[in-house]
Amino acid sequence: MSPYVLLLLGVTAVWGTTFPLLKSLLVSLSGVEISALRFVIAALCMAPFLTRVPRHTWSDGLLLGVLALVSYVTQAYGLEFISSNRSAFLTSLNVLMVPLIGAALGASLSPRVLVCAALACVGIGLMSWEGGANLQGDLATMVCALAYALYVIVLSGRAARHDLRQLAATQIAVMAVLACAWLLGAALLSERPSNLLARAAPHWVALTYLGVIATAAMLFLQATGQRRVSADKAAVIFAMEPVFAALAAWLWIGELMSSRAAFGGALVLAAVILSELEPSRLKLLFKG
């Protein structure tokens, strides 16, 4: 595998740790509150790279920031109503959305990557599907999947035009400003006192991890990887997120996977490997 694919796998591994973490934070904080706090922390980390930013970087950063914000907030909101496993499965549908949207926009559709994307979705379904449908939560998470599919497509197409530190910094700044505006609007519409800082204080370690590592560092590394990896292939790699989430749960809290879930994880891993093999190697593989 290329170093850029390995880099994106590392990014995906970090993301895999955020599902149970977000679920635990939702006991005290809303999805919008978590998003605003993590993006403000991330923006503070990236502030040194916001000087002398070209106009075209701000333009692309604005677009990417809006798409990422919608993805993060709708995922966190959906988690208020559905399980983290179900959220992981519905979010993973972006794996199929990316090549289909790309084809609709005029990009060539690779049958091999499309098959790998479908295989990854089946694998995630075996790992994560456990019922517990909720219309509100499911719709929010589907919006998350669509927004993230568009984000992956735009990032792959435009990352090469920018200094990646500035691109990550601008989109994080946009996300922080919009999330705070969203939070302020929600607070004005609510009759209850917020007490946000008091409720967030016990979770500062988790929020710092989400802001510094899972947001600031990973958005920069994702942009670095997607400079050399196509959008549809990147989407297949990102399908490893629930696999890493299950692995983290096993390592940290001893949570075991069922045989069905283990088989699903193997299918996702197979999809990622097959998406990386050259056509000539695939022929040799199937010929034995």
Secondary structure, DSSP 4 states (H G I P E B T S, - for coil): --HHHHHHHHHHHHHHTHHHHHHHHTTTS-HHHHHHHHHHHHHHHHGGG-SS--HHHHHHHHHHHHHHHHHHHHHHHHTTTS-HHHHHHHHTTHHHHHHHHHHHTT----HHHHHHHHHHHHHHHHHH------HHHHHHHHHHHHHHHHHHHHHHHHGGGS-HHHHHHHHHHHHHHHHHHHHHHHHHH-SS---HHHHHGGGHHHHHIIIIIIIIIHHHHHHHHHTTS-HHHHHHHHTTHHHHHHHHHHHHH-PPPPHHHHHHHHHHHHHHHHHHS-HHHHHHHHH-
